[in-house]
Amino acid sequence: MRLSKERVRHMADAMATRLVQEGHVVLTGTHKAFADVLDHAVTEELSIEDRLNAEVRQMLKAYEKDIERGNVDYQKMFTMLKSKLARERGIIL
């Protein structure tokens, strides 16, 4: 995940506060519980891309020799494969 847990927590707390202040959400529970739910949702969404990146890296290991020889550009192949998988799975990056 590119963002630290502390940063995600801060963002979730700020979102919870703003949603309540602007009247988009009426809390039936505590502010902390709502912020915790947002924190979890954001963390899960961010981890989807992390898992996708790990899967692409694993798939590219099959082309390791070609990459080392310079026959395949790792970054270009990574981006193309990641985009393809995201499109197939309906993941918005």
Order of alpha helices (4+ residues) and beta strands (2+ residues): alpha-alpha-alpha-alpha
